């Protein structure tokens, strides 16, 4: 069962999360974008590394929104789609981003927001997202 929603993440917390995610990206020389939303999917903080591909900011924001709104990592939707059959329904859910790299942000057992990271392979995006989420 997914955790309940809590109070929205603060801007100060969002900056810490994004900084940790992008520090992981820099350590591997990956140009990435990181977005943090509140539980409603509203953007709280965004940052990107220079020379990040132009599409990555949009994808990072969508991953963060998806993770917050649906209370699950975006990898869950990716896995559903990869499974085919009924799992393809995930493609028709408005706001569900089926690409790894989005995580709900949890503090004291409550979802306070979402983090989305984009710019490399989905597995690399997820690695950086986990580094960011772990910073809370």
C-alpha positions in Angstrom: 0.0 0.0 0.0 1.3 3.4 -0.9 2.1 5.9 1.8 -0.4 8.8 2.4 0.3 12.3 1.3 1.9 14.7 3.7 2.7 18.4 3.7 4.4 19.6 0.6 8.1 19.6 0.3 9.8 22.9 1.1 11.9 24.8 -1.4 15.0 24.3 0.8 14.3 20.5 0.8 13.7 20.4 -2.9 17.1 22.1 -3.6 18.8 19.5 -1.4 17.2 16.7 -3.4 18.0 18.2 -6.8 21.6 19.0 -5.7 22.1 15.4 -4.6 20.6 14.0 -7.9 22.8 16.2 -10.0 25.9 15.5 -8.0 25.4 11.9 -8.8 25.0 12.8 -12.5 28.2 15.0 -12.5 30.1 12.2 -10.8 29.4 10.1 -14.0 29.6 13.0 -16.4 26.0 12.7 -17.4 24.2 15.9 -18.4 20.8 15.8 -16.7 17.9 17.8 -15.5 16.2 17.4 -12.1 12.7 18.5 -11.2 10.9 18.4 -7.8 7.2 18.8 -7.4 4.8 19.0 -4.4 2.3 16.1 -3.9 -0.1 17.8 -6.3 2.5 17.7 -9.1 3.2 21.4 -9.0 6.8 22.3 -9.8 8.7 23.4 -6.7 12.3 23.4 -8.0 14.1 22.7 -11.2 17.8 22.6 -12.1 19.8 21.3 -15.0 23.4 20.7 -15.9 24.8 22.8 -18.8 24.5 21.0 -22.2 21.6 18.8 -21.1 19.6 17.8 -24.1 16.6 20.2 -24.7 13.9 17.5 -24.2 15.2 16.4 -20.8 13.7 19.2 -18.7 10.2 18.5 -19.9 10.7 14.7 -19.3 12.1 15.4 -15.8 9.1 17.5 -14.8 6.7 14.8 -16.1 8.5 12.1 -14.2 8.3 14.1 -11.0 4.6 14.8 -11.5 3.8 11.2 -12.3 5.7 9.9 -9.2 3.9 12.3 -6.9 0.4 12.0 -8.4 0.4 8.2 -8.7 2.4 7.5 -5.5 4.8 5.2 -7.2 8.1 5.2 -9.1 7.7 5.8 -12.8 9.5 2.4 -13.3 6.3 0.8 -12.3 4.6 2.2 -15.4 7.7 1.3 -17.5 7.5 -2.3 -16.3 3.8 -2.4 -17.1 4.3 -1.3 -20.7 7.3 -3.6 -21.1 5.1 -6.5 -20.0 2.7 -5.8 -22.9 -0.9 -7.0 -22.9 -3.0 -5.3 -20.3 0.1 -3.4 -19.1 -0.1 -1.3 -22.2 -3.1 0.5 -20.6 -0.5 2.5 -18.7 0.1 4.4 -22.0 -3.4 5.7 -21.8 -3.3 7.1 -18.3 -3.1 10.9 -18.5 0.0 12.0 -16.6 1.6 8.6 -16.2 5.1 8.7 -17.4 6.3 5.2 -18.3 10.1 5.9 -18.1 12.3 5.1 -15.1 13.8 8.1 -13.2 10.8 9.4 -11.3 10.4 8.7 -7.5 7.9 9.8 -4.9 9.7 11.8 -2.1 8.8 10.5 1.3 9.4 12.1 4.7 8.2 10.5 7.9 6.2 7.9 6.0 4.3 10.5 3.9 4.7 11.6 0.3 5.8 15.2 0.2 6.5 15.4 -3.5 8.0 13.8 -6.5 11.5 13.8 -8.1 12.2 13.4 -11.8 15.6 13.1 -13.4 16.2 12.9 -17.1 19.1 13.1 -19.5 20.7 9.7 -19.9 19.5 6.1 -20.0 16.5 5.4 -17.8 18.6 3.3 -15.5 21.1 6.1 -15.1 18.2 8.6 -14.5 16.9 6.2 -11.8 20.3 6.0 -10.2 20.5 9.8 -9.9 16.9 10.0 -8.7 17.6 7.5 -6.0 20.6 9.6 -4.9 18.4 12.7 -4.7 15.6 10.9 -2.8 18.1 9.5 -0.3 19.2 13.0 0.5 15.9 13.7 2.3 
